[in-house]
Amino acid sequence: MKFASITSQDNAPTEGYIMPHTAPLYLSSTYIYESPEKAQAVFKGKEKAYIYSRWSHPNAELVERKIEEMETFGSKDVKCRALLFSSGMAAISALFQSLIKPGDSLIVQGNIYGTTVDYINHAAQQFGLKLYYEDFKKLDKIEALLKKDKKVKLVYTETPSNPTINCYDLRALSALAHKYKTRIAVDNTFASPYLQRPLIDGVDFVIHSSTKYLNGHGSGLSGLLVGSDTTFMDKDVWTIRKLHGSICAPFDAWMLNMGMKTLSLRMQQHCINAMAVAKWLQAHKAVSKVNYLGLESHPDHALAKKQMKDYGGVLSFEMKKGYKAGEKLMKQLKFCKLTASLGTTDTLIQHPASMSHFFVPKEQRQKFGITDGLVRLSVGIEDVTDIIADLEQALNHL
Ligand SMILES: Cc1ncc(COP(=O)(O)O)c(C=O)c1O
């Protein structure tokens, strides 16, 4: 071996004394084989081994196996397969690319994440899809559509919804979808598997922007698609991810795994803090309405109590003096950060109509309650007195 070649050897001793406690980060685009026979067997699918990191890699699979256990925790009957993507949007678009065909129809909840609406509208234009944006409280209307339009391929829901914080009945919606032989997907980002396990309620596909609570620190992008039809996940979705190159990079997957270790603890504190902040805001004279599922005054409180373990870390509220007052509030805040994301240890605030839901047509925003005056707060796990003190000083400056 030449001197210069020494640096290319990665054969670190692994037997005997190197036993890393935390999962190593596998920053390798390819994997090597001990023989051409082994390589052929792996490529033919006769033996399992990693091939190329666009297909799969150990950091992604570690997270996938964990999320499968988390999403089915508490049930012996439900089986699922999870695939990790480079973002929540990559997971959503992979579901569409694998399932939806030109000419299909979709029933979509009207008040969902803005970029999901933007994506679905683009896909509808490109592939000639028929879209029904509906209020998912109105189960009769959903049933009438399912009865009328036999081409509905997917019912798409998000609960709790972003940013109106409504809760939708997953058991009832799944039963309806299955009665008419179609499938149902739910975006479970706001709840995380700690608070809500939709597969157990009969949902076919669960989506996570794991950029949010699952990572928990705002340190990387990733998304998950979990499906109970393991053959469809292993063949159709897996192929789309491989061909599109939309798998999560090893470093982001590694950070996601680190974040997941503290999910339970973080979610408990997010819920405690959000409840305290919601109650405090509700009593403030400058605030006209607080949307938080933990408040008994919320119309979906009873359903959330039944469907979820607790009420989550995100709330939204309306200022009595409308958007101008909300804008002033966001300018005055010092501790809470003005930014588009959610689900991190830090408290984040944003204005949906001009930020996360800017791409949703105005009429649709207004129809589904995403008003110009709505402010969204993702309550972090800091000392709650610091969060409330910041809100108080900002509200006092209005
Ligand atoms: C509910 C919800 N779903 C999906 C997404 C998209 O996830 P990502 O930003 O990881 O692509 C977001 C992002 O904010 C979201 O809030």
The ligand as a Tripos MOL2 file, in Angstrom:
@<TRIPOS>MOLECULE
LIG
   16    16     1     0     0
SMALL
NO_CHARGES

@<TRIPOS>ATOM
      1 C1        -48.3410   20.2240   10.3460 C.3       1 LIG1
      2 C2        -47.1650   20.2680    9.4310 C.ar      1 LIG1
      3 N1        -47.0230   19.3080    8.5050 N.ar      1 LIG1
      4 C3        -45.9870   19.2880    7.6360 C.ar      1 LIG1
      5 C4        -45.0340   20.2910    7.6660 C.ar      1 LIG1
      6 C5        -43.9050   20.2450    6.6660 C.3       1 LIG1
      7 O1        -42.7600   19.7680    7.2890 O.3       1 LIG1
      8 P1        -41.2730   20.1710    6.8250 P.3       1 LIG1
      9 O2        -41.1210   21.6410    7.0850 O.co2     1 LIG1
     10 O3        -40.4030   19.3050    7.6790 O.co2     1 LIG1
     11 O4        -41.1780   19.8640    5.3910 O.co2     1 LIG1
     12 C6        -45.1340   21.3080    8.6210 C.ar      1 LIG1
     13 C7        -44.1320   22.3710    8.6690 C.2       1 LIG1
     14 O5        -44.2710   23.3620    9.3510 O.2       1 LIG1
     15 C8        -46.2300   21.3120    9.5110 C.ar      1 LIG1
     16 O6        -46.4090   22.2640   10.4270 O.3       1 LIG1
@<TRIPOS>BOND
     1     1     2 1
     2     2     3 ar
     3     2    15 ar
     4     3     4 ar
     5     4     5 ar
     6     5     6 1
     7     5    12 ar
     8     6     7 1
     9     7     8 1
    10     8     9 2
    11     8    10 1
    12     8    11 1
    13    12    13 1
    14    12    15 ar
    15    13    14 2
    16    15    16 1
@<TRIPOS>SUBSTRUCTURE
     1 LIG1         1 GROUP 0 **** ****
